[in-house]
Amino acid sequence: MIGRGRAGWAMAQATARRRASEVARLTDAARRLTEDPEEFGWCDACGEPSGLRRLEADPSLRRCLECTRQA
């Protein structure tokens, strides 16, 4: 029974870390959109548009698909 408790605790901690990371990424995206809306949606690496569908799926993305693949 102790092993299940520890495993459950580890899973809860991992979930909390993932959620905190997602909140941080989305908070950063909201900040960037508010502070510099003209630059939002452009790839940080190549300067090309990141793609509307990609941003709809995850507004925290900072690179286009091609630059993400190359990284």
N, C-alpha and C positions, 0 to 999 in steps of 0.2 A: 504494500500500500504506500510506503514511503516513496518508492521510485515513481509511482504515478503522480504523487504530489509534487515532487521535484520537476518532473517532466511538464506537468501543467503549469507550474510556476515559470519555468524556462520559456514555454510557449507564450505565456502572458507577457513576459518581459520582451520577447522578440516582437510581439504584436504592438506593444506600446512604443518600442523603438521605431518600427515601420511607420506607425501613425504620426509620431513626432517628426520624423523625417519628411513625411508627406505634407504636414502642416507647414513646416519650415520652407519647403519648396514652393508651395502655393502662396505663402505670405510674401516670399521674395518676388514671385511673379506679379502679385498685386501691387507691391511697392514699385517694381519697374514700370508697370502699366500706368500707375498714378504719377510717378516722377518724370517719366520720359516716354509718353505714349507714342511718339514718332519712331522710337527705336524698338518698341515692343514688336515681336514677331519676326525680327530679322536675325539671321544666324550670327552668333558671336564670332565664329571662326572665319567665315567667308564673306559675310555681309549680304548674302542673298536672302530672299524670303524663306522663312522656316516652313511655310505651308499651312494653310488654314485648317485642313483636316488634322494635321499633327497637333496644332495648338488647341483645336476643339477637343481632341482626345486627352491632351495633357498640356495645359497652359504654362507649366513650369519649364518646358523644354527650351533650351537656349541654342540648339544647333539644328540645322537642316538635316534631312535624312542622309544625304551624301557625306557630310562632315561627320555625322554620327557613325556611319559605316567605316569611315577612314580612321576614326579614333581608336 
